[in-house]
């Protein structure tokens, strides 16, 4: 009895031709849009952080000056007026700051939406394909 040795044929998977020009052309608008979005996001976050840190610094100065203002009080009514003024200013400043930060964020959202609308008009033409691509 003869033993048959069966050789297994391993077929290497065929690699599809990569058309770098086509890949670059297809992905370029998406990469450009992502880059622009990320750049604007970082710029807006930086501006918001600068605004917030400036606000926190000024509020810190207000908090530090509070004991000095209280030390100048002569009557309980003076103490009450200093506290009332402190809290009134704090509420006004926090309210104004949150409104400012909200406006900064809204401005960025509107700007990104207008950029998206502009980009949609430009990408209506499909990229040209190499002739060899049509056969695969």
Backbone as CSV, one residue per row, in Angstrom:
resi,resn,N_x,N_y,N_z,CA_x,CA_y,CA_z,C_x,C_y,C_z
1,UNK,0.811,-1.153,0.000,0.000,0.000,0.000,0.878,1.248,0.000
2,UNK,0.680,1.953,-1.000,1.488,3.162,-1.148,0.778,4.312,-0.460
3,UNK,1.516,5.025,0.254,0.919,6.183,0.936,1.045,7.381,0.019
4,UNK,-0.021,7.995,-0.094,-0.033,9.204,-0.913,0.186,10.408,-0.020
5,UNK,1.152,11.111,-0.370,1.383,12.347,0.374,0.690,13.476,-0.380
6,UNK,-0.180,14.073,0.323,-0.911,15.173,-0.287,-0.261,16.474,0.168
7,UNK,0.163,17.148,-0.809,0.742,18.462,-0.496,-0.353,19.510,-0.507
8,UNK,-0.334,20.231,0.524,-1.299,21.318,0.577,-0.711,22.509,-0.141
9,UNK,-1.528,23.039,-0.962,-1.093,24.237,-1.669,-1.567,25.450,-0.878
10,UNK,-0.640,26.207,-0.564,-0.998,27.455,0.129,-0.990,28.564,-0.894
11,UNK,-2.147,29.073,-1.092,-2.219,30.177,-2.032,-2.084,31.473,-1.256
12,UNK,-1.172,32.242,-1.711,-0.975,33.557,-1.098,-2.132,34.446,-1.539
13,UNK,-2.677,35.196,-0.624,-3.758,36.095,-1.046,-3.210,37.141,-2.010
14,UNK,-3.990,37.389,-3.025,-3.560,38.379,-4.007,-3.743,39.766,-3.405
15,UNK,-2.727,40.519,-3.580,-2.801,41.880,-3.073,-3.392,42.768,-4.150
16,UNK,-4.312,43.586,-3.698,-4.913,44.530,-4.619,-3.928,45.655,-4.891
17,UNK,-3.944,46.139,-6.102,-3.031,47.253,-6.381,-3.468,48.488,-5.599
18,UNK,-2.530,49.135,-5.010,-2.811,50.340,-4.242,-2.467,51.532,-5.118
19,UNK,-3.428,52.351,-5.306,-3.234,53.546,-6.102,-3.104,54.714,-5.129
20,UNK,-1.893,55.042,-4.838,-1.637,56.073,-3.834,-2.225,57.419,-4.240
21,UNK,-2.181,57.706,-5.523,-2.728,58.994,-5.968,-4.228,59.060,-5.681
22,UNK,-4.910,57.934,-5.994,-6.347,57.890,-5.749,-6.644,57.966,-4.257
23,UNK,-5.899,57.217,-3.451,-6.119,57.230,-2.007,-5.882,58.622,-1.433
24,UNK,-4.840,59.260,-1.914,-4.543,60.615,-1.450,-5.656,61.566,-1.847
25,UNK,-6.113,61.439,-3.091,-7.167,62.329,-3.568,-8.489,62.081,-2.844
26,UNK,-8.774,60.815,-2.537,-10.017,60.488,-1.838,-10.006,60.949,-0.383
27,UNK,-8.860,60.845,0.257,-8.798,61.171,1.688,-8.411,62.614,1.968
28,UNK,-7.900,63.325,0.993,-7.430,64.696,1.231,-8.517,65.612,1.798
29,UNK,-9.743,65.621,1.247,-10.763,66.513,1.822,-11.098,66.167,3.269
30,UNK,-11.159,64.878,3.588,-11.477,64.480,4.964,-10.355,64.863,5.919
31,UNK,-9.133,64.663,5.492,-7.988,65.018,6.337,-7.938,66.533,6.540
32,UNK,-8.182,67.281,5.455,-8.175,68.752,5.564,-9.289,69.229,6.493
33,UNK,-10.477,68.644,6.366,-11.594,69.043,7.229,-11.313,68.691,8.685
34,UNK,-10.763,67.505,8.928,-10.446,67.105,10.304,-9.373,68.006,10.894
35,UNK,-8.383,68.342,10.089,-7.309,69.221,10.562,-7.854,70.603,10.917
36,UNK,-8.695,71.139,10.040,-9.288,72.458,10.295,-10.156,72.425,11.550
37,UNK,-10.963,71.369,11.682,-11.828,71.245,12.855,-11.008,71.172,14.135
38,UNK,-9.973,70.348,14.134,-9.147,70.194,15.330,-8.416,71.491,15.656
39,UNK,-7.945,72.190,14.633,-7.258,73.456,14.861,-8.213,74.463,15.495
40,UNK,-9.415,74.566,14.958,-10.395,75.509,15.512,-10.814,75.099,16.923
41,UNK,-10.943,73.806,17.159,-11.294,73.316,18.487,-10.235,73.704,19.508
42,UNK,-8.974,73.500,19.163,-7.876,73.843,20.075,-7.829,75.353,20.294
43,UNK,-7.999,76.130,19.218,-7.992,77.592,19.363,-9.132,78.057,20.266
44,UNK,-10.319,77.483,20.071,-11.462,77.886,20.891,-11.281,77.466,22.341
45,UNK,-10.787,76.264,22.561,-10.550,75.811,23.930,-9.498,76.688,24.611
46,UNK,-8.471,77.059,23.879,-7.430,77.923,24.430,-8.009,79.287,24.796
47,UNK,-8.830,79.840,23.894,-9.440,81.147,24.177,-10.366,81.063,25.387
48,UNK,-11.148,79.990,25.485,-12.046,79.826,26.632,-11.256,79.668,27.930
49,UNK,-10.168,78.908,27.882,-9.352,78.733,29.081,-8.700,80.034,29.503
50,UNK,-8.208,80.817,28.554,-7.617,82.118,28.901,-8.664,83.017,29.538
51,UNK,-9.851,83.025,28.952,-10.938,83.836,29.503,-11.270,83.385,30.921
52,UNK,-11.410,82.077,31.119,-11.768,81.545,32.435,-10.679,81.822,33.458
53,UNK,-9.422,81.597,33.092,-8.334,81.837,34.047,-8.214,83.313,34.395
54,UNK,-8.453,84.180,33.435,-8.470,85.616,33.734,-9.571,85.954,34.721
55,UNK,-10.736,85.339,34.514,-11.854,85.567,35.420,-11.547,85.035,36.819
56,UNK,-11.025,83.823,36.892,-10.701,83.230,38.201,-9.672,84.087,38.926
57,UNK,-8.707,84.611,38.184,-7.694,85.476,38.803,-8.346,86.739,39.388
58,UNK,-9.228,87.357,38.616,-9.867,88.581,39.141,-10.771,88.268,40.328
59,UNK,-11.475,87.127,40.290,-12.301,86.744,41.436,-11.431,86.435,42.650
60,UNK,-10.282,85.841,42.428,-9.357,85.547,43.529,-8.918,86.848,44.196
61,UNK,-8.646,87.850,43.379,-8.261,89.152,43.920,-9.397,89.738,44.763
62,UNK,-10.624,89.568,44.292,-11.787,90.036,45.066,-11.863,89.298,46.408
63,UNK,-11.647,87.996,46.369,-11.717,87.200,47.599,-10.625,87.597,48.582
64,UNK,-9.438,87.857,48.058,-8.322,88.260,48.921,-8.578,89.626,49.555
65,UNK,-9.232,90.522,48.823,-9.461,91.875,49.348,-10.621,91.925,50.356
66,UNK,-11.382,90.872,50.432,-12.548,90.867,51.337,-12.164,91.108,52.805
67,UNK,-11.182,90.398,53.369,-10.838,90.682,54.775,-10.411,92.135,55.006
68,UNK,-9.715,92.712,54.037,-9.292,94.114,54.175,-10.511,95.036,54.221
69,UNK,-11.474,94.763,53.353,-12.697,95.570,53.344,-13.463,95.408,54.661
70,UNK,-13.496,94.179,55.167,-14.202,93.945,56.438,-13.490,94.620,57.610
71,UNK,-12.174,94.688,57.539,-11.426,95.292,58.647,-11.691,96.791,58.772
72,UNK,-12.147,97.414,57.705,-12.445,98.847,57.740,-13.857,99.143,58.252
73,UNK,-14.638,98.108,58.484,-16.021,98.313,58.933,-16.038,98.790,60.397
74,UNK,-16.950,99.698,60.680,-17.059,100.259,62.025,-18.330,99.771,62.730
75,UNK,-19.350,99.411,61.944,-20.621,98.989,62.540,-21.076,97.673,61.906
76,UNK,-21.998,96.987,62.567,-22.556,95.772,61.952,-23.217,96.063,60.587
77,UNK,-23.801,97.269,60.457,-24.414,97.638,59.174,-23.350,97.733,58.078
78,UNK,-22.175,98.226,58.409,-21.071,98.286,57.434,-20.676,96.872,56.985
79,UNK,-20.615,95.940,57.946,-20.274,94.552,57.628,-21.321,93.968,56.683
80,UNK,-22.597,94.232,57.009,-23.671,93.718,56.156,-23.571,94.305,54.749
81,UNK,-23.280,95.582,54.623,-23.160,96.227,53.311,-21.971,95.649,52.515
82,UNK,-20.868,95.386,53.222,-19.702,94.814,52.534,-20.040,93.424,52.013
83,UNK,-20.676,92.605,52.850,-21.065,91.254,52.403,-22.068,91.306,51.250
84,UNK,-23.052,92.172,51.358,-24.044,92.293,50.288,-23.388,92.724,48.976
85,UNK,-22.492,93.690,49.076,-21.786,94.146,47.877,-20.927,93.019,47.295
86,UNK,-20.262,92.278,48.180,-19.413,91.170,47.729,-20.229,90.140,46.957
87,UNK,-21.358,89.700,47.518,-22.171,88.670,46.878,-22.862,89.182,45.628
88,UNK,-23.284,90.440,45.648,-23.910,91.020,44.456,-22.920,91.036,43.306
89,UNK,-21.704,91.501,43.575,-20.670,91.556,42.536,-20.276,90.157,42.068
90,UNK,-20.200,89.229,43.000,-19.843,87.852,42.629,-20.890,87.273,41.684
91,UNK,-22.159,87.448,42.016,-23.227,86.921,41.153,-23.201,87.583,39.774
92,UNK,-23.029,88.885,39.748,-22.961,89.597,38.469,-21.763,89.127,37.640
93,UNK,-20.629,88.987,38.287,-19.422,88.595,37.561,-19.503,87.153,37.061
94,UNK,-19.975,86.244,37.887,-20.116,84.852,37.442,-21.126,84.757,36.300
95,UNK,-22.244,85.449,36.447,-23.262,85.440,35.402,-22.697,85.988,34.088
96,UNK,-22.000,87.092,34.171,-21.394,87.683,32.976,-20.342,86.777,32.351
97,UNK,-19.574,86.125,33.192,-18.520,85.241,32.684,-19.113,84.034,31.972
98,UNK,-20.133,83.417,32.563,-20.754,82.264,31.916,-21.422,82.662,30.608
99,UNK,-21.989,83.857,30.577,-22.576,84.346,29.331,-21.482,84.554,28.281
100,UNK,-20.371,85.121,28.681,-19.244,85.342,27.768,-18.721,84.015,27.215
101,UNK,-18.547,83.031,28.086,-18.058,81.718,27.636,-19.065,81.056,26.701
102,UNK,-20.351,81.190,27.001,-21.382,80.638,26.126,-21.379,81.280,24.757
103,UNK,-21.202,82.600,24.706,-21.140,83.300,23.427,-19.910,82.877,22.630
104,UNK,-18.805,82.667,23.317,-17.597,82.217,22.621,-17.826,80.833,22.008
105,UNK,-18.472,79.955,22.749,-18.738,78.601,22.242,-19.736,78.643,21.091
106,UNK,-20.781,79.457,21.201,-21.773,79.561,20.131,-21.153,80.123,18.859
107,UNK,-20.293,81.098,18.994,-19.625,81.692,17.833,-18.819,80.625,17.106
108,UNK,-18.132,79.773,17.847,-17.329,78.720,17.236,-18.213,77.681,16.556
109,UNK,-19.343,77.336,17.169,-20.253,76.362,16.558,-20.784,76.908,15.241
110,UNK,-21.212,78.161,15.231,-21.718,78.758,13.988,-20.641,78.821,12.924
111,UNK,-19.430,79.133,13.324,-18.329,79.212,12.368,-18.041,77.835,11.770
112,UNK,-18.036,76.790,12.590,-17.798,75.431,12.088,-18.922,74.977,11.171
113,UNK,-20.165,75.364,11.468,-21.277,74.990,10.601,-21.152,75.665,9.239
114,UNK,-20.724,76.911,9.215,-20.558,77.595,7.931,-19.410,76.984,7.138
115,UNK,-18.348,76.562,7.823,-17.253,75.891,7.122,-17.711,74.564,6.540
116,UNK,-18.528,73.816,7.273,-19.037,72.536,6.782,-19.887,72.736,5.542
117,UNK,-20.705,73.773,5.528,-21.544,74.046,4.369,-20.690,74.417,3.161
118,UNK,-19.635,75.187,3.377,-18.732,75.561,2.286,-18.006,74.345,1.745
119,UNK,-17.540,73.466,2.611,-16.816,72.267,2.184,-17.720,71.314,1.421
120,UNK,-18.998,71.243,1.777,-19.928,70.332,1.096,-20.089,70.735,-0.361
121,UNK,-20.077,72.010,-0.652,-20.203,72.474,-2.032,-18.987,72.145,-2.870
122,UNK,-17.805,72.156,-2.283,-16.577,71.896,-3.017,-16.393,70.421,-3.328
123,UNK,-16.905,69.528,-2.487,-16.631,68.108,-2.650,-17.681,67.398,-3.496
124,UNK,-18.485,68.131,-4.271,-19.515,67.484,-5.060,-18.946,66.742,-6.263
125,UNK,-17.766,67.088,-6.740,-17.147,66.426,-7.886,-16.313,65.256,-7.390
126,UNK,-16.595,64.022,-7.898,-15.793,62.880,-7.456,-14.389,62.952,-8.034
127,UNK,-13.406,62.402,-7.328,-12.043,62.433,-7.826,-11.892,61.523,-9.039
128,UNK,-10.941,61.862,-9.899,-10.669,61.058,-11.084,-9.982,59.766,-10.666
129,UNK,-10.365,58.653,-11.326,-9.777,57.359,-11.004,-8.770,56.965,-12.078
130,UNK,-7.698,56.316,-11.679,-6.781,55.807,-12.690,-7.479,54.762,-13.545
131,UNK,-7.042,54.615,-14.800,-7.694,53.663,-15.709,-7.609,52.248,-15.188
132,UNK,-6.504,51.858,-14.588,-6.354,50.495,-14.103,-7.284,50.199,-12.945
133,UNK,-7.785,51.219,-12.271,-8.660,51.023,-11.121,-10.011,50.473,-11.548
134,UNK,-10.472,50.823,-12.730,-11.791,50.403,-13.195,-11.882,48.890,-13.369
135,UNK,-10.768,48.203,-13.567,-10.782,46.770,-13.800,-10.811,45.955,-12.522
136,UNK,-10.662,46.562,-11.384,-10.582,45.799,-10.127,-11.841,45.959,-9.340
